[in-house]
Amino acid sequence: VGLSWDESPYISFFSEKDQEEYIQEFNNFINLFDRNQTKIIFTVIPTTISIYLNFLNDNYKFSHKETERYLSTEKVDLIKLSDNNLKNFIEKNNVKYLNFTNEFRKLVKERPIHPCEGIDIHFDGYGYDYYANLLSKEILKLFE
């Protein structure tokens, strides 16, 4: 299921009442599987803004105007609330919810994981390896 989120929490805020199309798509997807034989994982790939949030200051300029509003305190509250809404929705459907944003925030204190200093939203090779390692460890836990 592809929940495509914009970098801005004002555009991509998750709420069950506002994302009926995504919810229907998600429910259609999970209903394809025999839940007694299948474990489903939903994983969040955090946005560059979410990962580098602690590095941003009032002098930072974004590639488009909408994301400049991220620098308010309100942005952090919106990100947390949106993530909490999504997590609650996913878990109430007996789906494992994984969000590695905090792990990535720790990693970028040591080295960047995006080419072009975070302007490109895709991880570099190290970032993808790191993500794959985190995800594989969580998958293995399901079979312990």
C-alpha positions as CSV (number, residue, x, y, z in Angstrom):
1,V,0.0,0.0,0.0
2,G,1.5,3.3,-1.0
3,L,0.7,6.1,1.4
4,S,2.4,8.9,-0.4
5,W,3.2,11.8,1.9
6,D,4.4,15.3,1.0
7,E,7.2,16.8,3.0
8,S,4.8,19.2,4.6
9,P,2.7,18.0,7.6
10,Y,0.1,20.6,6.5
11,I,-0.5,18.6,3.3
12,S,0.2,15.1,4.5
13,F,-1.4,15.1,8.0
14,F,-2.9,11.6,8.7
15,S,-6.4,11.4,10.1
16,E,-8.8,8.5,9.6
17,K,-11.6,10.8,8.8
18,D,-9.6,12.7,6.2
19,Q,-7.9,9.9,4.4
20,E,-10.8,7.6,3.5
21,E,-9.2,6.6,0.2
22,Y,-6.0,5.4,1.9
23,I,-8.0,3.6,4.6
24,Q,-10.0,1.8,1.9
25,E,-6.9,0.9,0.0
26,F,-5.2,-0.4,3.2
27,N,-8.2,-2.4,4.2
28,N,-8.5,-3.9,0.7
29,F,-4.9,-4.9,0.9
30,I,-4.8,-6.5,4.3
31,N,-8.0,-8.4,3.4
32,L,-6.2,-10.2,0.6
33,F,-4.3,-12.3,3.2
34,D,-5.2,-15.1,5.5
35,R,-4.3,-13.4,8.8
36,N,-3.8,-16.7,10.5
37,Q,-1.0,-17.5,8.1
38,T,0.4,-14.1,7.3
39,K,2.1,-11.4,9.3
40,I,1.8,-7.9,7.8
41,I,4.3,-5.1,8.5
42,F,3.7,-1.4,7.8
43,T,6.9,0.6,7.8
44,V,7.3,4.3,7.6
45,I,10.2,5.7,5.5
46,P,10.7,9.0,7.2
47,T,10.9,12.2,5.2
48,T,14.2,14.1,5.0
49,I,12.6,16.9,7.0
50,S,11.7,14.5,9.8
51,I,15.2,13.1,9.9
52,Y,17.1,16.3,9.9
53,L,14.6,18.3,11.9
54,N,17.0,19.0,14.8
55,F,19.6,20.5,12.4
56,L,17.3,23.1,11.0
57,N,17.2,26.7,12.1
58,D,15.6,30.0,11.1
59,N,18.3,30.5,8.4
60,Y,17.6,27.3,6.6
61,K,15.9,27.7,3.3
62,F,13.8,24.9,1.7
63,S,13.4,24.1,-1.9
64,H,9.7,25.2,-1.9
65,K,7.8,27.7,0.2
66,E,5.4,25.4,1.8
67,T,8.1,23.5,3.8
68,E,9.4,26.7,5.3
69,R,6.5,26.6,7.7
70,Y,8.2,23.5,9.2
71,L,10.3,25.7,11.4
72,S,7.5,26.5,13.9
73,T,6.8,24.5,17.1
74,E,3.5,23.6,15.5
75,K,5.3,21.4,12.9
76,V,6.7,19.1,15.6
77,D,3.3,18.7,17.1
78,L,1.7,18.0,13.7
79,I,4.4,15.4,12.9
80,K,3.9,13.6,16.2
81,L,0.1,13.8,16.1
82,S,0.0,12.5,12.5
83,D,2.4,9.7,13.2
84,N,0.4,8.7,16.3
85,N,-2.9,8.7,14.3
86,L,-1.3,6.5,11.7
87,K,0.3,4.1,14.2
88,N,-3.1,3.8,16.1
89,F,-4.9,3.1,12.8
90,I,-2.4,0.5,11.6
91,E,-2.1,-1.3,15.0
92,K,-5.8,-1.6,15.5
93,N,-5.9,-3.6,12.3
94,N,-3.4,-6.1,13.9
95,V,-0.6,-4.9,11.6
96,K,2.9,-4.4,12.9
97,Y,3.9,-0.7,12.7
98,L,7.5,0.3,12.3
99,N,8.8,3.8,12.3
100,F,12.6,4.2,12.3
101,T,12.7,8.0,12.4
102,N,14.4,8.2,15.8
103,E,17.1,5.7,14.7
104,F,17.7,7.8,11.6
105,R,17.9,11.0,13.6
106,K,20.7,9.4,15.7
107,L,22.5,8.2,12.6
108,V,22.6,11.6,10.9
109,K,24.4,13.1,13.9
110,E,27.3,11.0,12.7
111,R,26.9,11.2,8.9
112,P,24.4,12.3,6.4
113,I,22.4,9.6,4.6
114,H,21.0,11.6,1.7
115,P,22.8,12.9,-1.4
116,C,22.7,16.6,-2.0
117,E,22.6,17.5,1.7
118,G,19.0,16.2,2.1
119,I,17.6,18.0,-0.9
120,D,17.1,14.6,-2.7
121,I,14.6,12.7,-0.7
122,H,16.1,9.3,-1.4
123,F,18.7,7.7,0.9
124,D,22.2,7.2,-0.3
125,G,23.5,3.6,-0.4
126,Y,24.5,3.6,3.3
127,G,21.0,4.9,4.2
128,Y,19.3,2.1,2.4
129,D,21.6,-0.5,3.9
130,Y,20.9,1.0,7.4
131,Y,17.1,0.9,6.7
132,A,17.3,-2.7,5.4
133,N,19.3,-3.8,8.5
134,L,16.7,-2.2,10.9
135,L,13.8,-3.8,8.9
136,S,15.4,-7.2,8.7
137,K,16.0,-7.3,12.5
138,E,12.3,-6.5,13.1
139,I,11.2,-9.2,10.6
140,L,13.3,-11.8,12.3
141,K,11.7,-10.9,15.7
142,L,8.3,-11.9,14.3
143,F,9.6,-15.5,13.9
144,E,11.2,-15.9,17.4
